[in-house]
Amino acid sequence: MLSSNDFRTGSTIELDGAVWRVVEFLHVKPGKGSAFVRTKLKNAQTGSVVERTFRAGETVPQAILDKRTMQHTYREGEAFVFMDMETYEETRLTPDQIGDGAKYLAEGMDVNVIYWNDQVIEVELPNSVVLEVTETDPGVKGDTATGGTKPATVSTGAQVMVPLFISIGERIKIDTRNDSYLGRE
């Protein structure tokens, strides 16, 4: 059990049969009445965000999550196949289970798969990935880093805005959290 006084950003709790992650919290002590904790919670499975108020000291069940390191080995139709690096068991996940990060999954990439009650609730990709540019407009002599951007398609099929001087075949570093170009590799 976790007390509402111990909420921190990133804490996971169980409410209404689902896992919720604390996004924001604020301890409020009004001049009159008892203290309370105002929170913003994000559902780990669906991504929906709700605001909820708890009495100070109220206890809620803490969600016990199991994080396993897995390697993306190959795609089988629509499913992504992952291998547990400790037990060598294969797990198939759909793009819906992986979320937005599916567009950056390359074969051989290690990710953290988070389980709750033997059910996949989240797939954590690395903060940045290095991928090869497979399609973009040709770079023109004189284009500089501060000039502007153009769309580029990388080897996994994701589209990223890159500087004008990037050309096909170059390996670039991409931030998976906000889909931004970080530099050449």
C-alpha positions as a Markdown table, in Angstrom:
| # | Residue | x | y | z |
|---|---|---|---|---|
| 1 | Met | 0.0 | 0.0 | 0.0 |
| 2 | Leu | 1.2 | 3.5 | -0.8 |
| 3 | Ser | 0.1 | 6.6 | 1.2 |
| 4 | Ser | -1.1 | 9.6 | -0.8 |
| 5 | Asn | 1.6 | 11.6 | 1.2 |
| 6 | Asp | 4.2 | 9.5 | -0.5 |
| 7 | Phe | 3.1 | 10.1 | -4.1 |
| 8 | Arg | 6.0 | 11.1 | -6.4 |
| 9 | Thr | 6.0 | 11.8 | -10.2 |
| 10 | Gly | 6.3 | 8.4 | -11.8 |
| 11 | Ser | 4.8 | 6.4 | -8.9 |
| 12 | Thr | 2.4 | 3.6 | -10.1 |
| 13 | Ile | -0.8 | 2.8 | -8.3 |
| 14 | Glu | -3.8 | 0.5 | -8.9 |
| 15 | Leu | -7.2 | 2.1 | -9.2 |
| 16 | Asp | -10.4 | 0.6 | -10.6 |
| 17 | Gly | -8.6 | -2.5 | -11.9 |
| 18 | Ala | -6.0 | -0.5 | -13.9 |
| 19 | Val | -2.5 | 0.8 | -13.5 |
| 20 | Trp | -2.1 | 4.6 | -13.2 |
| 21 | Arg | 1.1 | 6.6 | -13.2 |
| 22 | Val | 1.3 | 9.8 | -11.2 |
| 23 | Val | 2.1 | 12.6 | -13.7 |
| 24 | Glu | 1.6 | 15.6 | -11.3 |
| 25 | Phe | 0.8 | 15.9 | -7.6 |
| 26 | Leu | 0.2 | 18.8 | -5.2 |
| 27 | His | -0.1 | 18.6 | -1.4 |
| 28 | Val | -2.7 | 21.2 | -0.3 |
| 29 | Lys | -3.3 | 22.4 | 3.2 |
| 30 | Pro | -6.2 | 24.7 | 3.2 |
| 31 | Gly | -6.6 | 27.2 | 6.1 |
| 32 | Lys | -9.9 | 25.5 | 7.1 |
| 33 | Gly | -10.5 | 21.7 | 6.8 |
| 34 | Ser | -8.2 | 18.8 | 6.3 |
| 35 | Ala | -5.2 | 18.5 | 3.9 |
| 36 | Phe | -5.6 | 16.7 | 0.6 |
| 37 | Val | -3.4 | 15.7 | -2.4 |
| 38 | Arg | -4.5 | 16.8 | -5.9 |
| 39 | Thr | -3.1 | 14.5 | -8.6 |
| 40 | Lys | -3.0 | 14.1 | -12.3 |
| 41 | Leu | -2.9 | 10.4 | -13.2 |
| 42 | Lys | -2.2 | 8.7 | -16.6 |
| 43 | Asn | -3.5 | 5.3 | -17.4 |
| 44 | Ala | -0.6 | 3.0 | -18.4 |
| 45 | Gln | -2.7 | 0.9 | -20.8 |
| 46 | Thr | -4.8 | 3.5 | -22.6 |
| 47 | Gly | -2.9 | 6.7 | -22.0 |
| 48 | Ser | -5.9 | 8.6 | -20.8 |
| 49 | Val | -5.3 | 11.3 | -18.2 |
| 50 | Val | -7.6 | 12.1 | -15.2 |
| 51 | Glu | -7.4 | 14.4 | -12.2 |
| 52 | Arg | -8.2 | 12.9 | -8.9 |
| 53 | Thr | -8.1 | 14.2 | -5.3 |
| 54 | Phe | -7.1 | 12.0 | -2.3 |
| 55 | Arg | -7.3 | 12.7 | 1.4 |
| 56 | Ala | -3.9 | 13.2 | 3.0 |
| 57 | Gly | -2.7 | 9.9 | 4.3 |
| 58 | Glu | -5.2 | 7.9 | 2.3 |
| 59 | Thr | -3.7 | 4.6 | 1.2 |
| 60 | Val | -4.0 | 3.0 | -2.3 |
| 61 | Pro | -2.5 | -0.2 | -3.6 |
| 62 | Gln | 0.8 | 0.2 | -5.3 |
| 63 | Ala | 1.1 | -1.4 | -8.7 |
| 64 | Ile | 4.0 | -3.9 | -8.8 |
| 65 | Leu | 5.5 | -3.8 | -12.2 |
| 66 | Asp | 7.9 | -6.3 | -13.7 |
| 67 | Lys | 10.5 | -4.8 | -16.2 |
| 68 | Arg | 12.2 | -7.3 | -18.6 |
| 69 | Thr | 14.9 | -6.5 | -21.1 |
| 70 | Met | 13.9 | -7.9 | -24.5 |
| 71 | Gln | 15.4 | -7.8 | -27.9 |
| 72 | His | 13.3 | -7.2 | -31.1 |
| 73 | Thr | 14.3 | -10.1 | -33.3 |
| 74 | Tyr | 12.0 | -9.9 | -36.3 |
| 75 | Arg | 8.5 | -9.0 | -37.6 |
| 76 | Glu | 5.9 | -11.6 | -38.3 |
| 77 | Gly | 3.1 | -10.0 | -40.3 |
| 78 | Glu | 1.8 | -7.2 | -38.1 |
| 79 | Ala | 3.3 | -8.6 | -34.9 |
| 80 | Phe | 6.7 | -7.7 | -33.5 |
| 81 | Val | 8.6 | -10.7 | -32.1 |
| 82 | Phe | 10.7 | -10.0 | -28.9 |
| 83 | Met | 13.1 | -12.4 | -27.2 |
| 84 | Asp | 13.6 | -12.3 | -23.4 |
| 85 | Met | 17.3 | -12.0 | -22.9 |
| 86 | Glu | 17.3 | -14.1 | -19.7 |
| 87 | Thr | 14.9 | -17.0 | -20.6 |
| 88 | Tyr | 15.2 | -16.8 | -24.4 |
| 89 | Glu | 11.3 | -17.0 | -24.6 |
| 90 | Glu | 9.7 | -15.3 | -27.5 |
| 91 | Thr | 6.8 | -12.8 | -27.1 |
| 92 | Arg | 4.7 | -11.4 | -29.9 |
| 93 | Leu | 3.3 | -7.8 | -29.5 |
| 94 | Thr | 1.0 | -5.8 | -31.7 |
| 95 | Pro | 1.7 | -2.2 | -32.7 |
| 96 | Asp | -1.1 | -1.1 | -30.4 |
| 97 | Gln | 0.7 | -2.7 | -27.4 |
| 98 | Ile | 3.9 | -1.0 | -28.3 |
| 99 | Gly | 2.4 | 2.4 | -29.0 |
| 100 | Asp | 4.1 | 5.3 | -31.0 |
| 101 | Gly | 7.5 | 3.8 | -30.5 |
| 102 | Ala | 6.8 | 1.0 | -33.0 |
| 103 | Lys | 8.0 | 3.2 | -35.8 |
| 104 | Tyr | 11.5 | 3.2 | -34.4 |
| 105 | Leu | 11.9 | -0.5 | -33.7 |
| 106 | Ala | 14.8 | -2.0 | -35.6 |
| 107 | Glu | 15.8 | -5.6 | -35.5 |
| 108 | Gly | 18.3 | -6.3 | -32.8 |
| 109 | Met | 17.2 | -3.4 | -30.6 |
| 110 | Asp | 17.0 | -3.9 | -26.9 |
| 111 | Val | 13.8 | -2.5 | -25.2 |
| 112 | Asn | 12.3 | -2.7 | -21.7 |
| 113 | Val | 8.9 | -4.5 | -21.7 |
| 114 | Ile | 6.9 | -3.7 | -18.6 |
| 115 | Tyr | 4.4 | -6.3 | -17.3 |
| 116 | Trp | 1.6 | -6.0 | -14.7 |
| 117 | Asn | -0.1 | -9.3 | -13.7 |
| 118 | Asp | 1.6 | -11.0 | -16.7 |
| 119 | Gln | 0.0 | -8.5 | -19.1 |
| 120 | Val | 2.2 | -6.1 | -21.2 |
| 121 | Ile | 1.3 | -2.5 | -20.4 |
| 122 | Glu | 4.2 | -0.6 | -21.8 |
| 123 | Val | 7.3 | -0.9 | -24.0 |
| 124 | Glu | 10.1 | 1.5 | -23.2 |
| 125 | Leu | 12.4 | 2.3 | -26.2 |
| 126 | Pro | 15.8 | 3.8 | -25.7 |
| 127 | Asn | 15.7 | 7.7 | -25.5 |
| 128 | Ser | 17.6 | 7.9 | -28.8 |
| 129 | Val | 18.2 | 5.5 | -31.8 |
| 130 | Val | 20.6 | 5.6 | -34.7 |
| 131 | Leu | 18.9 | 4.8 | -38.1 |
| 132 | Glu | 19.8 | 5.1 | -41.7 |
| 133 | Val | 18.1 | 7.6 | -44.0 |
| 134 | Thr | 16.5 | 5.6 | -46.9 |
| 135 | Glu | 14.6 | 8.4 | -48.6 |
| 136 | Thr | 14.8 | 12.2 | -48.7 |
| 137 | Asp | 15.2 | 15.0 | -51.2 |
| 138 | Pro | 18.8 | 15.4 | -52.3 |
| 139 | Gly | 21.0 | 17.9 | -50.4 |
| 140 | Val | 22.2 | 21.0 | -52.3 |
| 141 | Lys | 25.7 | 22.4 | -52.1 |
| 142 | Gly | 25.6 | 25.3 | -49.7 |
| 143 | Asp | 22.9 | 24.0 | -47.4 |
| 144 | Thr | 23.8 | 24.7 | -43.8 |
| 145 | Ala | 22.8 | 23.3 | -40.4 |
| 146 | Thr | 20.8 | 26.5 | -39.6 |
| 147 | Gly | 19.1 | 26.8 | -43.0 |
| 148 | Gly | 15.9 | 24.7 | -42.6 |
| 149 | Thr | 14.5 | 21.2 | -42.5 |
| 150 | Lys | 13.0 | 18.6 | -44.9 |
| 151 | Pro | 11.2 | 15.3 | -44.3 |
| 152 | Ala | 13.3 | 12.1 | -44.4 |
| 153 | Thr | 12.3 | 8.5 | -44.2 |
| 154 | Val | 14.5 | 6.2 | -42.1 |
| 155 | Ser | 15.1 | 2.4 | -42.4 |
| 156 | Thr | 12.2 | 1.5 | -40.1 |
| 157 | Gly | 9.7 | 3.6 | -42.1 |
| 158 | Ala | 9.4 | 6.5 | -39.7 |
| 159 | Gln | 9.4 | 10.1 | -41.0 |
| 160 | Val | 11.6 | 12.7 | -39.3 |
| 161 | Met | 12.4 | 16.3 | -40.1 |
| 162 | Val | 16.1 | 16.7 | -40.8 |
| 163 | Pro | 18.4 | 19.5 | -41.8 |
| 164 | Leu | 18.7 | 20.2 | -45.6 |
| 165 | Phe | 22.3 | 18.8 | -45.9 |
| 166 | Ile | 21.3 | 15.2 | -44.9 |
| 167 | Ser | 21.3 | 12.8 | -47.8 |
| 168 | Ile | 20.3 | 9.2 | -48.5 |
| 169 | Gly | 22.5 | 6.6 | -46.8 |
| 170 | Glu | 23.6 | 8.7 | -43.8 |
| 171 | Arg | 23.1 | 7.4 | -40.3 |
| 172 | Ile | 21.3 | 9.9 | -38.0 |
| 173 | Lys | 20.5 | 9.9 | -34.3 |
| 174 | Ile | 16.8 | 10.5 | -33.5 |
| 175 | Asp | 15.2 | 11.3 | -30.1 |
| 176 | Thr | 12.3 | 8.8 | -29.7 |
| 177 | Arg | 10.5 | 10.9 | -27.1 |
| 178 | Asn | 9.8 | 13.8 | -29.4 |
| 179 | Asp | 10.7 | 12.6 | -32.9 |
| 180 | Ser | 13.5 | 15.1 | -33.4 |
| 181 | Tyr | 16.8 | 14.9 | -35.2 |
| 182 | Leu | 19.8 | 15.0 | -32.8 |
| 183 | Gly | 22.8 | 14.7 | -35.2 |
| 184 | Arg | 24.8 | 12.5 | -37.5 |
| 185 | Glu | 26.5 | 9.3 | -36.4 |
